[in-house]
Amino acid sequence: QEHLVESGGGLAQAGGSLRLSCAATGMIFSITGMGWHRQAPGKQRELVAIISSGGTTTYADSVKGRFTISRDNAKNTVYLQMNSLKPEDTAVYYCNSRGPYYYWGQGTQVTVSS
């Protein structure tokens, strides 16, 4: 069963914006921490942002001031708003749940051109 399904990836120009969504099922979403990671070709998967069940957020230094993670418990959905995109943001972006339920989505491609 797919517990996490990402959407919203695609092509953007440098300086542009994209909004990623992750729809969750099979968990009590309101008590589950959520996060976004990304992986570029030839690189390790890295943490982008996390949000606790209470709404506390943490960001990688590389995206601070540009990306915003949020959640809508009524919709069982977590979002990643990406502004001021850079070519180095190009990667597959993965949604994950961080506990008490532990799942990974299949990922969505984000490509930022110069």
ABEGO torsion letter per residue (X at the ends): XBABBBBGBEBBBBGBBBBBBBBBBGBBAAABBBBBBBBBBGBBBBBABBBBAAGBBBBBAAABGABBBBBBAAAGBBBBBBBGBBAAABBBBBBBBAOABBBBBAEBBBBBBX
